[in-house]
Amino acid sequence: MGSTKSEAQIEEIRAINALSVNIKLLTTFSISCEAFDKSLKNQIKSRIITDKDSISALAGFISKPKYSKSNKNVDVRIKLICDKSNGEKIEVCTDGRKLILVNGRLIKENKKFLTFIKALVGQ
């Protein structure tokens, strides 16, 4: 029996590097997903997640994201870096309030996904 795309992604994701700062943190400029690590390096809390249930849940959210037609600036406070067994990475970034990017593309508002992301980092 063949595996579904979601099951394949679950198998491919080895670990999640969860990086976060307080979502209420105020900065003088917006922090992009690309600049998050360097701009807030002294304030970032990092956590490596290898729990299969967490990986499975994340894979379910990112397997078929519903992308937004709009393109908004996301002031990032949480970044998830999913390490896949083939060496590729999937990045999920959010402001922790409403907006979520998957590999740099804004997805439609998804409160369950946002709640899940915040729970992964303990916020």
N, C-alpha and C positions, 0 to 999 in steps of 0.2 A: 504494500500500500504506500503511495507517495505521500510526502509531507507537504503541508501547506506552506505558503510564503512566510507566514508568521512563525511557524515551527522552525523553518530554515533560519530565520533571523535570530530566533532564540538560541539555536545551536551555534550560530556564528558569533554572538556576543559573549565574550569571555568575562568581562568586568565592566563596571561603570565607575568612572572617576567623577565623583560628585563634588563640585566646587561651589562655595556659596559665601555670601556676606549677608549681613542683616538687610532684609528687603526694604527697611525704612531708611537705610543709609542715604544721606544727601551728598551729592557731588556737584562741583561747579560746572561740570559738563557731562553729557550723556556718555555712558560706557558701552561700546559695541561688544558683540560676542568675541570678535577677534582680539580686542584690546583688554578684555576682562582680566585675564591672567596677569598681565604686566601692570595694568593701571591700579589694580587693587591687591597686588601680591602680598602686602603686609597685613591685610585684613581678611584674607580668604581662609575659610575652614575647608579642609579637604578630607574626603572619605572615600575609600575604595569599597565598592559593593560587588560581591560575588554571589549573593543569595539568588538561587535559581528562580524563586517566586518573584522577586523584584525585577530580575532580568526579563522574565516572561511577561510580566505586566507592562514593562516599558516597551518591549517588542510589540505587544498588542497595540499600544498607542501610536507607535511610529511606523507600523507596517503599512498602513494606508492613510497617511495624514490628509486631511482636507485643507488644501492650501487656500489662503485668502487671496482675493483679487487685488486688495490694496497692499501697499508697501509702506509700513510705518517704521519709524525709528524705535528700536527696543533698547531701553536703558537697563542693561543686564545686571542682575543680582545673583542669579543661579545659572550654572553651566554644568551640563552633564556631558561627559566624553565617554562614548561607548566604544570599547576596544573590541574589534572583531577578530576572529581567529585567522583571517586572511591578511591582517595588517591594516585594513581600512578602519576608519573612525567615523562614527555618527555623532554629530554635535547637536545638543538640544540646549537652547538658551532661553531664559525668561526674565521678565522684570519682577516676577513673583506676585504680580497683581492681576494681570490680564493677558498680556501678549507673550506668545511662544514662537520661537523659531526652531525649525528642524533643518539642519544643514544650511542655514542662512536664509531659509524661506519662511515667511510668516504663515502660520496656519490659522484657521478659523478658531474663534474663541471656544475653548474646551475646558470647562470648570473641573471636570473629573481628572483630566490630565494635569492641570495646574495643581490641584489638591495632592495628587500622587507625587509630583515633583517636589513640592514643599515638604511632604512627609519624608521623602528619601533623605533630605538634608536636615530634617528636624526643625522645620519652621512652620 
